[in-house]
Amino acid sequence: MSELAILGGPKTRTEKYPDWPVWDERDIRAVAEVVRSGRWGGFPYPGPKTAELAKKFSELQGGGYAVPMINGTVTMEVALRAAGIGWGNEVIVPAYTFQATASAPMAAGAIPVIVDVDPHTYCIDVEAAAKAITEKTKAIIPVHLGHQMADMDAVMGLAEKHNLIVIEDCAHAHGAKWRGQGAGTIGHFGSFSLQSSKTLTSGEGGILLCRTPELAAKAASVIDCGRPHALGGGTEDANGFSVMGANYRLSELQAALALVGIERFPAQAKQREEMAAYMDEALSEVKGVRVLKRDPRHTTRSFYRYIFAIDPKEFGVEHDALCAALDAEGMGCWVGYEAMHNYELFQPQKSRLAVPNAFPEYFEFGKMKFPEAARACEHEAVWLDEAIFRAGTKGVDDAVRAIKKIGANAQELNQAADELRKKYGN
Ligand SMILES: Cc1ncc(COP(=O)(O)O)c(C=O)c1O
């Protein structure tokens, strides 16, 4: 019998990793309190729970003026609108990210200009970004991917030189710090998602951290149907509509859940960080595995997912086969995003959507090359579930044991993977 669970052998771990989201009676009480209050919705904006969430979240990240809203995609669109960026402007985004980072500029009417990533961090390559700047470039969106942070010193240096607005996509970076400063408080805006997989969640939701009260008031107007908002919160005049906006308000029920999540967050973040350091050490000894570089300026790491890379030749299999095998061994695992130029959304010749066809000169993705993002996405990146860290040292040991076991049986797995590829034509 094979040693590998995917080929019928015994699983490395039969015990389930802890579920996400974590909840208890506090969440139920918090939601019940809002239900009983009768104040469920977000209007007038902000409601009491939403205002409390804004305060507590900016305390958690260590700065910024927080504007809670419905998700971590509109946060970026709203940031662009609040900064006056839209039609005809270009916004630089990295090639390795969720599509939202590039579709948010499109929703604001701007053009996402995609650049490659740094192979050591998988975050935006700032030199590539510098080469992509034109007179139309108005903003840059560095993404803090998985458990990494973009080089914010280089990003801010580039932004100052070219007068760019910086929107940090912090969908994965709750609690992260760069030189002791909270992610999302370094640029002009920090965009956070509270969607259900994120390390702080209200089911769905988002928070935009703004550098100034003026930007926060503008963002609040955009998400509150265009009503003028006073600096520091509250509506100036409920009947006056000053800017084009829509209802992107967070509900009080969601804010209540996020507030309980904030109570739990510090202990969870500490455990993830400690266990990830333990994982770094254990994985650094595994043949064919590359632990991603930790920049010493990245002083606090957060772990939406733990990303490592393999050298498929040295490890013996491609990342898709490793992930499938790890999953069978009992570890939640994913190959990660596709490189941006492979998204159908950005290929007018394939896309069922009309929007990208509006910018044919920008969307000749067949001609675009992002070799570092392509290598990560197509061959080497492995994204492990953060639940592994919430299972303590045993959780990490099991995952490392499974990775080693797969490496030791790579030849057999590779053969089986080749047969499957032949059978299913992939
Ligand atoms: C990097 C990144 N940016 C933005 C988003 C969008 O967040 P939301 O799903 O809350 O719109 C996500 C969500 O998965 C993400 O991973």
The ligand as an SDF file (V2000), in Angstrom:
LIG
                    3D

 16 16  0  0  0  0  0  0  0  0999 V2000
   -6.0280   40.5210   -1.4540 C   0  0  0  0  0  0  0  0  0  0  0  0
   -7.5060   40.7500   -1.3650 C   0  0  0  0  0  0  0  0  0  0  0  0
   -7.9810   41.9790   -1.6210 N   0  0  0  0  0  0  0  0  0  0  0  0
   -9.2900   42.2510   -1.5470 C   0  0  0  0  0  0  0  0  0  0  0  0
  -10.2050   41.2840   -1.2110 C   0  0  0  0  0  0  0  0  0  0  0  0
  -11.6670   41.6220   -1.2310 C   0  0  0  0  0  0  0  0  0  0  0  0
  -12.2970   41.4920   -0.0140 O   0  0  0  0  0  0  0  0  0  0  0  0
  -13.8790   41.2240    0.0400 P   0  0  0  0  0  0  0  0  0  0  0  0
  -14.1040   39.7930   -0.2490 O   0  0  0  0  0  0  0  0  0  0  0  0
  -14.2580   41.5920    1.4410 O   0  0  0  0  0  0  0  0  0  0  0  0
  -14.5060   42.1190   -0.9690 O   0  0  0  0  0  0  0  0  0  0  0  0
   -9.7650   39.9980   -0.9050 C   0  0  0  0  0  0  0  0  0  0  0  0
  -10.7550   38.9640   -0.5280 C   0  0  0  0  0  0  0  0  0  0  0  0
  -10.5860   37.8020   -0.5360 O   0  0  0  0  0  0  0  0  0  0  0  0
   -8.3830   39.7190   -0.9900 C   0  0  0  0  0  0  0  0  0  0  0  0
   -7.9240   38.4930   -0.7300 O   0  0  0  0  0  0  0  0  0  0  0  0
  1  2  1  0
  2  3  1  0
  2 15  2  0
  3  4  2  0
  4  5  1  0
  5  6  1  0
  5 12  2  0
  6  7  1  0
  7  8  1  0
  8  9  2  0
  8 10  1  0
  8 11  1  0
 12 13  1  0
 12 15  1  0
 13 14  2  0
 15 16  1  0
M  END
$$$$
